[in-house]
């Protein structure tokens, strides 16, 4: 198994930027596909970005495409989510998740390992 810990959340003004980190330990990080999910109050959890084991392939939801960038540094056992041009509707708890499968998946049920989440609040 792999343990994941998110960090970097906080309060940011609309239009601002924030970078989230997902630090992994326990197993070889490069064996895992990583995704970022978020859940706002009263809303379903949604997949917003994912990245393949090598980092060669990425996916973004329509709601964040062009504003967010997912990346990873396997030597540092860390994945990142750079969030730019933040909007009020980006306010949510952000989770990173990992799965060993090499098949690209977006459903949260496909991910075996989850971090504890980090709160992102966009407010003026």
N, C-alpha and C positions, 0 to 999 in steps of 0.2 A: 504494500500500500504506500501511498504518498500523502504527506500532510501539507496543507496549503494555508497560508496566512496572508490575508489582504492588508494593505495599508495605503495611506495617502488620501483617504476621504476627508471631508471637511466642508466648511461653508465657503461658497464662492459666489461672486456676483454674476448676474447674467452677462454673457459675452466673455466671461473669463475662462481660464484653463485650469486643468488639474490632471495630474498623472497618478494613476493607481498602480500599485505593485502587487504581485502575487508571488510570494516566496515559497518554494517547495523544498521538501526534505523527505528522506526516507527511502526513495527509490530513484532510479535514473530518470531525471527530468525529461531528457530527450526522447523517452519512450512514450510520452503522453501528449495527446492532443489537448489543448487548453481552450476554454471558452470563458467569456464574461457574460454573466446574466445580471439582470437587475429586476427589482420588484418595488414598485411604488405602492403606497397605501391604497388598499381597495382594488388593486389591479393584479392581473396574473403575472407570474414571473415570465420574463421574456429574454430570449437569447439575443444579444446585440453584437457579438463578435466572437470569432473563433480562429484559431491558428493551428496549422498542422505541426507535426512533431519537429520537422526541420525548419519551420518558419517560412517555407516557400509558398504556402497557400493560406490565404486569409478570406474571411467572410464577414460581412457587416449587414446588419439589418437596415432597412430603408430609413428608419428613424435616426440613425447615427452616421450613416455613410456620408463621407466627405467631411465629417467633423471629428470623428474618433479614429484612432489608429491603434491596432493591436500589434504587439511585437514580443519577442522573447530573446533571452540570452541564456542558452543552455549551459554555458560555462559558469554562469552565476546562479543557475537554478531558479530563474525568475522570469515571469511574464509581466507585461506592462499593458496598460490601457491609457493612452494619451487622449484626453478629452479637451477639445477646443470649442469655442463658440457655444458655451453651455447655455442652455435654456431652462426656464422654470420647470418644464416638464421632464427634465433630466433628473430631477430630485427622486432619489430612490436609494435602497440598499443595494450595493453592488457586490456580487459574488464572483469569484473565480472557481472554475471546476475543471476536472481533468478526467480523461478516459484513456485507456491503453489502446483502444481500437484505432486502426489506421483508416477506417471508413469515416468520412466526414459526417458528423452528426450534429444536429442542433437541438434536439429534444432534451430537456433536462433529465429525463429518466435514463438517458444513455450515459450519463456521467456518474462515475462511481465515487469520486472524491470531491469534496467541497470545502471551501474556506468558510470562515465564520461571518463574513460580510463586513463591509465598511460603508458607513453612511455618507452619501453625497447630498448636500443641500444647496440648491441654487436659489438665492434670494437676494433682493436688493436691500 
